[in-house]
């Protein structure tokens, strides 16, 4: 076919597509109008305080016409007035807004009845009921017709975002950059999901097979979102030893995903680097723990607790839900996800799948919020950022990570989540065609996930129980009820030199420490445990621990579920302890017995050494055992897919980057640590005018980083070997 013929054919197809689109939209409007009118008729027959006509006209035809007019007026008012009300109530607390919704809906209905000649009358309290019923039925109808129509959803998002971005009708010719984070998706998992003839993620598979290149990067010892994202967005994750930790000087518990903690961690990082962050220049941060210095933020934890003009973290919700069609789609998908989780959890129990964890209580709602609400709001915000022509956007899609914790990293439940994430990426890709400037998409992850039964499930006692036993403190009687747990308890008794029935079973131990002694604080971050002794100022030494609790270190080091533990010795510096008296002296490299870090790779020593120098490292850092054959670890939390420490896929993140950019590291050298990833992303932002070779100073800096503590260079295959 000639070029002219192809052009005419393309135009005809475009015209047909536009007519089909408009015809489908018209049919949906008519269907919703019809259902709303029928709802008014039914309610008028059921509710004694609601009549469709104020006087006369009692025939069925008159009532139907009145219902149609009233429903149409209510629908128009909802479409025109509701977004204005949402914007006006932006600073109202979410709980109060939820209560106001009913009052405002009823007020709109009363106004609609007043504007419609002889439409009828309703008491105010009845108007609230009628308005709620009409909204529910019309929303359900709209959702039923369009909930799985990605094309209609895409058009609504573009239209909604386009109204807020008309000022960017023409943007710069230089490309913008989207950094899209698939939370918890490891490098090997992404390769599996994009391989084969029928990949789980066809959009990402197409990128990987054509325009993009896949590169692994190794996380720090703390393989979790807080440490990785702080390093990526702000260039420093120094003194962030885990997801949560105890700070002795203030008595505060720091948890990375709490608003106050996230704000403090971001402040410290900015203070260390003197730099606002990766997104400081015309950037946007969406769904992240930290802002990266962006002025445009939505669902960002570090600014969620702020008041006043800058607290726009919740603005993304209001902007998205101001469109009733979007709100309906998300609400229906939310309910479907709750039902899906309940069914999947029951199926797992009926099939007696192992390992598994409890998935009741509020978890179905939490999962639905992460996999539906956050996903939809973040995707809509990213599309809005593109249509506004912003230079850099960093967005976190958390759905996979949430489900993998409770279902397992490679379970069929997570496969469904990956498919839906791929559809979201396809929506973003299509929306980019409407943007006022070209965009490059960098897909990346912050860490992976390692499978395995929980420490409690496998051994019958928690890490806290084991620490208490080693300190001579009472242990709950529930501990050790499984066969493997009984073996672990016996090991603890042997270390304590106790007979059967001593304090390890919960009875008092006359030889134990005084009752007034403070109990240790035991925290968990995936398969990384932190033990602190609050009564001891500063970091306790190995010698002081042996004096206070002579059995503790041996109890932990010899437990089959513990891979190694880090303690600081007054005589030898940082020491890693393992079973049977094994030791690795990090300051000198001296190894006694079998190296406790051998199973975790040669670079593990550098990662542990880096953490040891943190001011807020715990008195004891405990990493669970790791099986290199299966990749399994034992989380100290109730998670069968975990991350936070060393061992397996959790430390294997990825970068999927456009081929026109310069390679992440020179000469095939491995990429290690979130801080190094930050430098790579900064370099790519500077390459907006086209591919460049990194400055010689940057090359030297990368090579220097690879030679310093914290690198895993000797453990990794080269980037060239693993790049596809």
Secondary structure, DSSP 8 states (H G I E B T S, - for coil): --HHHHHHHHHHHHHHHHHHHHHHHHHHHHHHHHHHHHHHHHHHHH-TTEES-SSS--SHHHHHHHHHHHHHHHHHHHHHHHHHHHHHTTTS-HHHHHHHHHHHHHHHHHHHHHHSTT--EE-HHHHHHHHHHHHHHHHHHHHHHHTT-HHHHHHHHHHHHHHT-GGGSS--SS-EEEEEEETT--HHHHHHHT-SSS-S-HHHHHHHHTTEEEEEEE--SS-SHHHHHHHHHHS--TT--SSEEEETTTTEEEETTSHHHHHHHHHHHHHHHS---TTTTTEEEES-SS-TT-SEEES-GGGTT--STT--TTHHHHHHHTSHHHHHHHHHHHHHHHHHHHHHHHHHHHTT-SS-----TTHHHHHHIIIIIHHHHHHHHHHHHHHTT-SEEEEEE-HHHHHHHHH-TTSHHHHHHHHHHHHHHHHHHHHGGGSSS-EEEEEE-S---EE---HHHHHSS-HHHHHHHHTT----TTTT-SHHHHHHHHHHHHHHT--TTSGGGTS--TTS--TTS---EEEEETTEEEEE-TTSSS--BHHHHHHH-TTHHHHHHTSTTEEEEEEEETTTEEEEE-GGG-EEETTT--EESS-TTGGG-TTHHHHHHHHHT-TT--SEEEEE-EETTTTEE--SSS-SEE-SSSSGGGGEEEEEEETTS--SSGGG--EESHHHHHHHHHHHHHTTTS-----HHHHHHHHHHHHSTT--TTTS--HHHH--
